[in-house]
Amino acid sequence: MSYLLKLFHDEIKPNSEVIPGVESRHTIIYLYKGLAYINGKAIREDSAAYAEDFATIKTVSKGAILWRWELVPESDPIHLLLGKGVNSVLRLSRKVKMFELVPTSKWLFRLDCIVNHQGATGLHSHPGSGIRCMIKGQLSVRSDKGESSDNTKPGDAWYEEGAYPVASTSDPGKKATFLRAMVLPPEFENNRNTLIIIEKANTTKSSWKNYFQKIITLR
C-alpha cells in the first residue's frame, strides 16, 4: 500500500459549516486567516489543530481560510470540504517515496515553520519528506533529481522528497516564512533540526516554530 501527502486550501464564509465534516485518517489544519471552530474548539490565525478520522468545522461571525494536510492511503478518495459557503481545492498531492509506509508502521507527523529565512542553504537534504506552503516572502527551490519551484505568494506550495537534495535561496534583501508538513521517523520527535548539509556552508538566517507533532500509526 502506498500513502499520499496532500495539501488542500479551504475557504469558509462566515456562519458556515462543513457538512458532514473532515473525514480523513490523519489531518493537520492550519488557520491562515479568520477564525474557525474545529471539534468545537476555537482555532485562531497562525495556529493549527490535528484531527484523526473525523472533525467538525464551522465559522461564526468571521470566515476562515484553512490550509489542510492529509496523510492517507493512495486508494482514499479526495476529501474536498462540502457545505454552503465552503470552497475547497486540492493544491498538491505526492506519494512519499523515501520510506516504506505500511499499515501499523509509526511515523512522526509534524507541522512546523521556518520564519524569516534569508540567504542560501546550499545543497541539502532532510530525513523526511513533506509539502511546504508559503506564508509570506520569496523562496527559490532547485533540485536535479527532485522538484524545483519559485514561490512568491501566500499559499504557494511545493514538495520536497527528503532524500532528493535541494538548494533553497531567498533573493538578496528578501525573506521567506513558510510552513512544512513533514513525515519523519519517530526518533525525530525531540529533534527540531532536520537540515543535512551536502555541499557549501549554510549561510541562511532564520528562526523556527513548531505548531504540532504527533507520532501516528498508519492504517
C-alpha positions in Angstrom: 0.0 0.0 0.0 1.2 3.5 -0.9 0.5 6.7 1.1 -0.1 10.2 -0.2 0.6 13.5 1.5 -1.9 16.1 0.3 -2.4 19.8 0.8 -5.9 21.4 0.4 -6.8 25.1 0.5 -10.2 25.7 2.0 -12.2 28.9 2.3 -15.2 29.0 4.6 -17.5 32.1 4.7 -18.9 33.5 7.9 -21.7 31.5 9.6 -21.0 28.4 7.5 -20.4 24.7 8.4 -18.6 21.9 6.7 -21.1 19.1 6.0 -20.6 16.4 7.1 -17.1 17.3 8.3 -13.5 16.3 7.6 -13.3 12.6 7.0 -9.6 11.7 6.8 -7.3 9.3 8.8 -4.6 11.9 9.7 -5.1 15.6 9.2 -3.3 18.8 10.3 -5.3 22.0 9.8 -3.6 25.4 9.8 -5.7 28.6 10.2 -4.2 31.1 7.8 -7.0 33.8 8.1 -10.0 34.3 10.3 -11.5 32.1 13.0 -12.8 28.6 12.9 -14.2 26.1 15.3 -12.7 22.6 14.9 -14.4 20.0 17.0 -15.9 22.8 19.0 -12.6 24.5 19.8 -11.8 28.0 18.6 -8.7 28.0 16.3 -7.3 31.4 15.5 -5.0 32.8 12.9 -1.5 31.3 12.8 -2.4 28.2 14.8 -3.1 24.6 14.0 -5.1 21.6 15.0 -4.9 17.9 14.4 -7.8 15.6 13.5 -7.9 11.8 13.4 -10.6 10.1 11.3 -13.2 12.9 11.6 -13.6 16.6 12.6 -16.4 19.2 12.6 -15.5 22.6 11.2 -17.7 25.7 11.3 -17.4 29.5 11.4 -19.5 32.2 13.1 -19.1 36.0 12.6 -15.7 35.6 10.9 -14.9 33.4 7.9 -11.7 31.4 7.6 -9.0 30.3 5.2 -7.6 26.9 6.1 -4.6 25.0 4.8 -5.1 21.3 5.4 -2.6 18.5 5.1 -3.6 14.8 4.9 -1.6 11.6 5.1 -3.8 9.0 3.6 -3.7 5.7 1.6 -3.4 6.2 -2.1 -6.8 4.5 -2.5 -8.6 7.1 -0.4 -11.0 9.5 -2.2 -10.2 13.2 -2.5 -11.6 14.8 0.7 -12.9 18.1 -0.5 -14.9 20.0 2.1 -18.6 20.4 1.3 -21.3 22.8 2.5 -22.9 26.1 1.8 -20.3 28.9 1.8 -17.5 26.4 1.6 -14.9 26.3 -1.2 -12.2 23.6 -1.2 -9.4 22.9 -3.6 -6.7 20.2 -3.7 -3.4 22.1 -4.2 -0.8 19.3 -4.1 -0.7 15.6 -3.8 2.5 13.5 -3.7 3.4 9.9 -2.9 6.0 9.6 -0.2 8.8 7.5 -1.7 11.7 7.6 0.6 10.1 5.4 3.3 8.2 2.1 3.2 4.9 3.4 4.6 2.9 0.4 5.5 -0.1 -0.2 7.8 0.7 -0.4 11.5 4.0 1.5 11.0 4.6 4.6 13.1 5.7 8.0 11.9 6.1 11.5 13.2 3.6 13.8 11.5 4.8 17.4 12.1 3.8 20.9 11.0 6.5 23.5 11.7 7.5 26.8 10.3 10.8 28.4 9.0 10.5 32.1 10.0 12.2 34.9 8.1 14.5 32.6 6.1 17.2 34.7 4.3 20.2 33.7 2.3 21.0 30.3 0.7 21.1 26.8 2.2 23.4 25.3 -0.3 22.7 21.7 -1.4 21.0 19.8 1.4 18.5 17.0 2.2 16.1 16.1 5.0 15.4 12.8 6.9 11.8 13.1 5.9 9.5 14.3 3.1 6.9 17.0 3.1 4.8 19.7 1.5 5.8 23.3 2.1 3.5 26.2 1.9 4.5 29.9 1.7 3.1 32.3 4.3 5.0 35.3 3.0 8.1 36.3 1.1 10.1 34.7 -1.7 12.0 31.4 -2.0 13.5 29.5 -5.0 14.0 25.8 -4.6 16.2 23.9 -7.1 16.9 20.2 -7.3 18.4 18.0 -10.0 16.5 14.8 -9.0 13.6 16.3 -7.1 11.2 19.1 -7.8 12.1 22.8 -8.4 9.9 25.8 -7.8 9.7 29.6 -7.4 7.5 30.6 -4.6 6.4 34.3 -4.2 2.8 34.4 -2.9 1.0 33.2 0.2 -0.3 29.7 -0.5 2.4 28.8 -3.0 3.2 25.1 -2.3 6.0 22.7 -3.2 7.0 19.2 -2.4 10.4 18.1 -1.1 11.2 14.4 -1.2 13.7 14.4 1.7 16.2 12.0 0.1 16.5 14.2 -3.1 19.0 17.0 -2.4 17.7 20.6 -2.9 19.1 24.1 -2.6 16.8 26.9 -1.3 17.6 30.6 -1.8 15.9 33.9 -1.0 17.0 36.8 -3.2 19.2 39.5 -1.5 17.1 41.7 0.7 14.2 39.3 0.8 13.0 36.8 3.4 10.6 33.8 3.4 8.3 32.4 6.1 6.9 29.0 5.2 5.2 26.0 6.7 6.5 22.5 6.5 4.2 19.4 6.9 6.6 16.5 7.2 6.6 12.8 7.6 9.6 11.8 9.7 11.0 8.8 11.6 9.7 8.8 15.2 13.2 9.3 16.6 13.0 13.0 15.5 10.2 13.8 18.0 12.7 15.7 20.1 14.9 17.0 17.3 14.0 20.2 15.6 16.9 20.3 13.2 16.3 18.2 10.0 18.8 20.0 7.7 21.6 17.8 6.4 24.2 19.9 4.5 25.7 18.2 1.5 27.6 20.9 -0.3 28.6 24.5 0.6 28.2 26.1 4.0 24.7 27.1 5.1 24.6 30.9 5.0 20.9 31.2 6.0 19.4 33.0 8.9 16.0 32.1 10.3 14.1 31.0 13.3 11.8 28.0 13.9 8.3 27.4 15.2 6.6 24.1 15.8 2.8 24.1 15.5 2.0 20.4 16.0 3.6 17.0 16.0 2.3 13.5 16.8 3.6 10.0 16.4 0.8 8.4 14.3 0.1 4.8 13.4 -0.8 4.2 9.7 -3.9 2.2 8.9 
